[in-house]
Amino acid sequence: MIIQELVLRNFRNYEETVLTPHEGVNLFFGMNGSGKTNLLEAIHYCALGKSHRITGDQSTVRIGESFAVCGVTVFSGGVRREITVRLVPNEENKKVILLDQKQIRRFSDMMGCLQCVIFSPEDLGLIREGPSMRRRYLDMMISQVNRGYFIALQQYRSGLEQRNALLKNLRANPRESAGLLEVFEQAMASPAAVIVEARKKAIQLLSGLAAETYSGISGRDTEEFQAIYHSAFRESENVKEDFIRLQQENREEDLRLGVTSAGPHRDDLNLSLNRKSMKTFASQGQIRTAALSLKLAQMKVLRQMSGEAPVLLLDDVMSELDKDRRMRLVREISDYQTFITCTDETDLELEGNKRTYRVSAPFGKAVLEETNRGEETEKLVLTEPDFS
């Protein structure tokens, strides 16, 4: 999977930019605040329909403009596709996504068209923070190769919100009937089963790859990294039936608390080093290596499950690694199209198969200057695909 063109218009501090990236490594260097991360954010929008760093879209529009556009042309599986995201915060339809110039109706329609993995300093929270960040990591990984999983997530979350609202209402009005709870539980059971089974399959692949990658980056055979799925349904042979049974068993407690206490929304990914919790015992260097290993393992899982190599986005992580770890990282990413941001061009020691850009922001407007084009790759000649 290769991004052949990236287009930005009024996106963050970019007025109008068209970028033809290298099929190997693309390195963007410059001062903090110049706009390097904005390029990665635009790619993330085109892959998953949302930013990796904010929850709303308003701040993506360049100051003084009424809309923003980011788009990519992707070559994957012998087919070229165009993905365009238009953001208009002041309109009712704030976000419009076009796939091959046709507006999609559901986010699930774009899943998998551009697969990407992003690693930024905030991702250290995979180790340090609570379960919700690790569930998000799993959800973003699996959704890109399994649209049914993404749809199940939406269905389950909708049912969960309604069940929780009913629990709170019943707690305040105990005389009302609790019969509706069973209706929501039945509706949530099928998507819950889809979610759990997909997570089991993905984590089975992820666990071994993450351990192998950690060892390769750290260079320490004495450190055993493990990622283990923690779920009430981990050993279940019939998740749907077990989910309904568990809701019934917990109903009294749920009514008391006003929330649903069991389900895939409580799952976690337990991370350990030499069988000790990383959150409690790991050093800063070990945490960085583990977080990066999870992201690189995610990249390999996507490739195994889809048959296509995803695009890798590394945001300001080179300065966090020593020279040996950087060299090992370069070996890990050699077969993937990669976009890297850093403050110093010398942070990445890679000859030939890369393209470098200096990013600056005079007068608040981002400017890209190509400083090293790298080796030219063979141009792909394609007839226009028919999507009618």
C-alpha positions as CSV (number, residue, x, y, z in Angstrom):
1,M,0.0,0.0,0.0
2,I,1.6,3.3,-1.2
3,I,0.5,6.9,-0.9
4,Q,1.3,8.4,-4.3
5,E,0.0,11.9,-3.6
6,L,-1.0,13.9,-0.6
7,V,-3.0,17.1,-1.0
8,L,-3.7,19.8,1.6
9,R,-5.8,22.9,1.3
10,N,-6.4,25.3,4.2
11,F,-5.5,22.4,6.5
12,R,-3.9,23.7,9.7
13,N,-1.1,26.0,8.7
14,Y,-1.0,24.7,5.1
15,E,-2.5,27.0,2.4
16,E,-2.2,24.7,-0.6
17,T,0.3,21.8,-0.8
18,V,0.7,18.9,-3.2
19,L,3.2,16.3,-2.1
20,T,4.5,13.3,-4.2
21,P,6.1,11.1,-1.5
22,H,8.8,8.5,-1.8
23,E,7.8,4.9,-1.7
24,G,10.3,4.3,1.1
25,V,11.1,6.8,3.9
26,N,9.9,10.4,3.9
27,L,11.6,12.5,6.5
28,F,10.2,15.9,7.5
29,F,12.4,18.0,9.7
30,G,12.2,21.5,11.2
31,M,11.5,23.5,14.3
32,N,8.6,22.6,16.6
33,G,5.4,24.2,15.6
34,S,6.4,24.5,11.9
35,G,3.7,22.0,10.7
36,K,5.4,18.6,10.5
37,T,2.8,16.7,12.5
38,N,0.0,18.3,10.5
39,L,1.1,16.2,7.5
40,L,0.8,13.0,9.5
41,E,-2.6,14.1,10.9
42,A,-3.9,14.6,7.3
43,I,-2.9,11.1,6.4
44,H,-4.6,9.8,9.5
45,Y,-7.8,11.6,8.6
46,C,-7.8,9.9,5.2
47,A,-7.3,6.5,6.8
48,L,-9.7,6.6,9.7
49,G,-11.8,9.7,9.2
50,K,-10.5,11.4,12.3
51,S,-7.5,13.0,13.9
52,H,-5.1,11.1,16.0
53,R,-4.7,14.0,18.4
54,I,-8.0,15.9,18.8
55,T,-11.6,14.9,19.2
56,G,-13.1,17.8,17.2
57,D,-12.4,19.0,13.7
58,Q,-12.7,22.8,14.2
59,S,-9.0,23.6,14.7
60,T,-8.0,21.8,11.5
61,V,-9.3,24.7,9.4
62,R,-6.7,27.3,8.7
63,I,-7.3,30.6,10.4
64,G,-9.4,32.9,8.3
65,E,-10.7,30.2,6.0
66,S,-14.2,28.5,6.0
67,F,-13.1,24.9,5.1
68,A,-10.2,22.5,5.0
69,V,-9.4,19.6,2.7
70,C,-7.0,16.8,2.9
71,G,-6.7,14.0,0.4
72,V,-4.6,11.1,-0.7
73,T,-4.2,9.0,-3.8
74,V,-3.4,5.4,-2.7
75,F,-2.1,2.5,-4.8
76,S,-3.1,-0.8,-3.3
77,G,-3.6,-4.3,-4.6
78,G,-3.1,-3.1,-8.2
79,V,-5.8,-0.4,-7.9
80,R,-5.5,3.3,-7.5
81,R,-8.0,5.0,-5.2
82,E,-8.7,8.6,-4.1
83,I,-9.7,9.5,-0.6
84,T,-10.7,13.1,0.2
85,V,-11.9,14.6,3.5
86,R,-13.6,18.0,3.5
87,L,-14.0,19.7,6.9
88,V,-16.5,22.6,7.3
89,P,-17.1,23.2,11.0
90,N,-19.7,25.9,10.5
91,E,-22.0,23.8,8.4
92,E,-24.5,21.1,9.6
93,N,-22.7,18.5,7.6
94,K,-19.3,19.2,9.1
95,K,-17.3,16.4,7.6
96,V,-17.7,15.0,4.1
97,I,-15.6,12.1,2.9
98,L,-15.3,11.2,-0.7
99,L,-14.0,7.8,-2.0
100,D,-13.1,7.9,-5.7
101,Q,-15.0,11.3,-5.9
102,K,-18.2,9.8,-4.5
103,Q,-19.5,10.7,-1.1
104,I,-19.7,7.8,1.4
105,R,-22.6,7.5,3.8
106,R,-20.9,5.5,6.5
107,F,-17.4,5.6,8.0
108,S,-17.2,1.8,7.5
109,D,-17.1,2.4,3.8
110,M,-13.6,3.9,4.0
111,M,-12.1,1.4,6.4
112,G,-9.2,-0.5,4.9
113,C,-8.8,1.8,1.8
114,L,-5.8,3.3,3.4
115,Q,-4.3,1.4,6.3
116,C,-1.9,3.3,8.6
117,V,-0.1,3.0,11.9
118,I,0.9,6.1,13.8
119,F,3.3,6.3,16.7
120,S,3.7,9.6,18.6
121,P,5.0,10.5,22.1
122,E,1.4,10.4,23.4
123,D,1.4,6.6,22.6
124,L,3.5,6.0,25.7
125,G,0.1,6.1,27.3
126,L,-0.4,2.6,26.0
127,I,1.8,1.5,28.8
128,R,1.2,4.2,31.4
129,E,-2.5,4.9,31.1
130,G,-5.7,2.9,31.8
131,P,-7.4,0.2,29.7
132,S,-9.4,2.6,27.4
133,M,-6.2,3.6,25.5
134,R,-5.3,0.0,24.9
135,R,-8.8,-0.8,23.7
136,R,-8.7,2.1,21.3
137,Y,-5.4,0.8,20.0
138,L,-7.0,-2.6,19.4
139,D,-10.1,-1.1,17.9
140,M,-8.2,1.1,15.4
141,M,-6.0,-1.8,14.4
142,I,-8.8,-4.3,13.8
143,S,-11.2,-1.9,12.2
144,Q,-8.8,-1.3,9.3
145,V,-8.9,-4.9,8.2
146,N,-12.3,-5.9,9.4
147,R,-15.2,-3.6,8.5
148,G,-17.6,-6.0,10.3
149,Y,-15.7,-5.3,13.5
150,F,-16.1,-1.6,13.0
151,I,-19.8,-1.9,12.5
152,A,-20.1,-4.2,15.5
153,L,-18.3,-1.6,17.6
154,Q,-20.8,1.1,16.6
155,Q,-23.8,-1.2,17.3
156,Y,-22.4,-2.3,20.7
157,R,-21.6,1.3,21.8
158,S,-25.1,2.4,20.9
159,G,-26.7,-0.4,22.9
160,L,-24.3,0.3,25.8
161,E,-25.3,4.0,25.9
162,Q,-29.0,3.1,25.9
163,R,-28.6,0.4,28.5
164,N,-26.6,2.7,30.8
165,A,-29.2,5.5,30.4
166,L,-32.0,3.0,31.3
167,L,-30.0,1.8,34.4
168,K,-29.7,5.4,35.6
169,N,-33.4,6.0,35.0
170,L,-34.4,2.8,36.8
171,R,-32.1,3.8,39.7
172,A,-34.0,7.1,40.0
173,N,-37.4,5.5,39.4
174,P,-37.3,2.0,40.8
175,R,-41.0,1.4,40.2
176,E,-40.5,1.4,36.4
177,S,-40.2,-1.9,34.6
178,A,-36.7,-3.3,34.0
179,G,-37.9,-5.5,31.1
180,L,-36.3,-3.2,28.6
181,L,-32.9,-4.1,29.9
182,E,-33.2,-7.6,28.5
183,V,-34.1,-6.1,25.1
184,F,-30.8,-4.1,25.0
185,E,-28.8,-7.1,26.3
186,Q,-30.1,-9.3,23.5
187,A,-29.3,-6.5,20.9
188,M,-25.8,-6.1,22.3
189,A,-24.9,-9.8,22.5
190,S,-24.2,-10.4,18.8
191,P,-21.9,-7.4,18.2
192,A,-20.2,-8.3,21.5
193,A,-19.4,-11.7,20.1
194,V,-18.0,-10.2,16.9
195,I,-15.8,-7.9,18.9
196,V,-14.4,-10.5,21.3
197,E,-13.7,-13.1,18.6
198,A,-11.9,-10.5,16.4
199,R,-9.8,-9.4,19.4
200,K,-8.9,-12.9,20.2
201,K,-7.7,-13.6,16.7
202,A,-5.8,-10.3,16.4
203,I,-4.1,-10.5,19.8
204,Q,-3.0,-14.1,19.1
205,L,-1.0,-12.7,16.2
206,L,0.0,-9.5,18.0
207,S,1.4,-11.2,21.1
208,G,4.2,-13.1,19.4
209,L,5.1,-10.3,17.0
210,A,5.3,-7.7,19.8
211,A,7.6,-9.9,21.8
212,E,9.8,-10.5,18.8
213,T,9.9,-6.8,17.9
214,Y,10.7,-5.7,21.4
215,S,13.6,-8.1,21.5
216,G,14.9,-6.9,18.1
217,I,14.7,-3.2,19.1
218,S,16.0,-3.5,22.6
219,G,18.8,-5.9,21.8
220,R,18.2,-7.6,25.1
221,D,17.3,-11.3,25.1
222,T,16.9,-11.2,28.9
223,E,13.8,-9.1,28.7
224,E,10.6,-11.0,27.9
225,F,7.8,-8.7,26.7
226,Q,4.2,-10.1,26.8
227,A,0.9,-8.8,25.7
228,I,-2.0,-10.9,26.9
229,Y,-5.8,-10.4,26.3
230,H,-7.7,-9.7,29.5
231,S,-11.4,-10.3,29.1
232,A,-14.3,-12.0,30.9
233,F,-14.9,-13.9,27.6
234,R,-11.3,-14.9,26.9
235,E,-12.0,-18.6,27.4
236,S,-15.6,-18.5,26.2
237,E,-16.7,-20.8,23.5
238,N,-20.1,-19.0,23.0
239,V,-19.6,-15.3,23.7
240,K,-23.2,-14.4,22.8
241,E,-24.7,-16.7,25.4
242,D,-22.1,-15.9,28.0
243,F,-22.6,-12.2,27.5
244,I,-26.4,-12.5,28.1
245,R,-25.8,-14.7,31.2
246,L,-23.3,-12.2,32.6
247,Q,-25.6,-9.3,32.2
248,Q,-28.4,-11.1,34.0
249,E,-26.0,-12.1,36.8
250,N,-24.8,-8.5,37.2
251,R,-28.1,-6.8,36.8
252,E,-28.7,-6.0,40.5
253,E,-25.2,-4.6,40.8
254,D,-25.6,-2.6,37.6
255,L,-28.9,-1.1,38.8
256,R,-27.1,0.0,42.0
257,L,-24.2,1.5,40.1
258,G,-26.1,2.9,37.1
259,V,-23.6,1.4,34.6
260,T,-23.0,-1.8,32.7
261,S,-20.2,-3.5,34.6
262,A,-19.3,-6.3,32.2
263,G,-18.7,-6.6,28.5
264,P,-16.1,-6.0,25.8
265,H,-16.0,-2.3,26.9
266,R,-14.1,-3.6,30.0
267,D,-11.5,-5.6,28.1
268,D,-7.8,-4.8,28.4
269,L,-4.4,-5.8,27.1
270,N,-2.1,-6.8,30.0
271,L,1.5,-5.8,29.3
272,S,4.3,-7.3,31.2
273,L,8.1,-7.5,31.2
274,N,9.6,-10.7,32.7
275,R,6.1,-11.3,34.0
276,K,5.9,-8.1,36.0
277,S,3.5,-5.3,35.2
278,M,5.1,-2.7,32.9
279,K,3.0,0.1,34.3
280,T,4.4,-0.5,37.7
281,F,8.0,-1.7,37.2
282,A,9.2,-0.7,33.8
283,S,11.9,2.0,33.2
284,Q,11.3,5.0,30.8
285,G,13.5,3.3,28.2
286,Q,11.6,0.0,28.5
287,I,8.2,1.9,28.2
288,R,9.3,3.6,25.0
289,T,10.6,0.4,23.5
290,A,7.4,-1.5,24.5
291,A,5.1,1.2,23.0
292,L,7.1,1.3,19.8
293,S,7.1,-2.5,19.6
294,L,3.3,-2.6,19.9
295,K,3.0,-0.1,17.1
296,L,5.4,-2.0,14.8
297,A,3.7,-5.3,15.7
298,Q,0.4,-3.7,14.8
299,M,1.9,-2.9,11.4
300,K,2.9,-6.5,10.9
301,V,-0.6,-7.8,12.0
302,L,-2.3,-5.5,9.5
303,R,0.0,-6.9,6.8
304,Q,-0.7,-10.5,7.7
305,M,-4.4,-10.0,7.9
306,S,-4.9,-7.9,4.8
307,G,-2.0,-9.0,2.6
308,E,-1.1,-5.3,2.2
309,A,1.7,-3.3,3.9
310,P,0.2,-0.4,5.8
311,V,1.7,3.1,5.8
312,L,3.8,3.9,8.9
313,L,3.7,7.4,10.6
314,L,6.4,8.2,13.2
315,D,5.9,11.5,14.9
316,D,8.9,12.9,16.7
317,V,10.1,9.5,18.1
318,M,13.7,9.4,16.8
319,S,15.0,11.8,19.5
320,E,13.6,9.4,22.2
321,L,15.8,6.5,21.0
322,D,19.5,6.0,21.3
323,K,21.6,5.3,18.2
324,D,21.5,1.5,18.4
325,R,17.7,1.5,18.8
326,R,17.4,3.9,15.8
327,M,19.4,1.5,13.6
328,R,17.3,-1.4,14.7
329,L,14.1,0.6,14.0
330,V,15.4,1.4,10.5
331,R,15.7,-2.3,9.8
332,E,12.1,-2.9,11.0
333,I,10.6,-0.2,8.7
334,S,12.7,-1.0,5.6
335,D,9.8,-2.7,3.7
336,Y,7.1,0.0,4.4
337,Q,6.3,3.4,3.2
338,T,7.1,5.6,6.2
339,F,6.5,9.2,7.1
340,I,8.8,10.5,9.9
341,T,8.9,13.9,11.6
342,C,11.9,15.1,13.6
343,T,13.7,18.4,14.5
344,D,17.1,17.3,13.1
345,E,17.7,15.8,9.6
346,T,20.6,13.7,11.0
347,D,18.2,11.9,13.4
348,L,17.8,9.2,10.8
349,E,20.9,7.6,9.3
350,L,19.5,6.0,6.1
351,E,21.2,6.3,2.7
352,G,19.4,6.3,-0.7
353,N,15.9,5.0,0.0
354,K,14.5,8.2,1.5
355,R,13.3,11.7,0.6
356,T,13.8,14.6,3.0
357,Y,11.9,17.8,3.4
358,R,12.6,20.9,5.5
359,V,9.4,22.3,7.0
360,S,9.2,25.9,8.1
361,A,6.4,28.4,8.9
362,P,7.4,31.9,8.0
363,F,4.5,34.3,8.8
364,G,2.6,31.3,10.2
365,K,2.2,29.5,6.8
366,A,3.9,26.1,6.4
367,V,6.4,25.7,3.6
368,L,7.9,22.4,2.4
369,E,11.4,22.4,0.8
370,E,12.7,19.2,-0.7
371,T,16.3,18.8,0.4
372,N,17.1,15.2,-0.8
373,R,15.0,13.4,-3.4
374,G,16.5,10.0,-2.9
375,E,16.5,7.2,-5.5
376,E,13.8,7.4,-8.2
377,T,11.4,4.5,-8.3
378,E,9.8,2.9,-11.3
379,K,6.7,4.8,-12.3
380,L,3.4,2.8,-12.3
381,V,1.5,3.0,-15.5
382,L,-2.2,2.2,-15.0
383,T,-5.4,2.4,-17.0
384,E,-8.1,4.3,-15.1
385,P,-10.1,1.9,-12.9
386,D,-13.8,1.6,-13.4
387,F,-15.7,2.1,-10.1
388,S,-19.2,2.5,-11.6
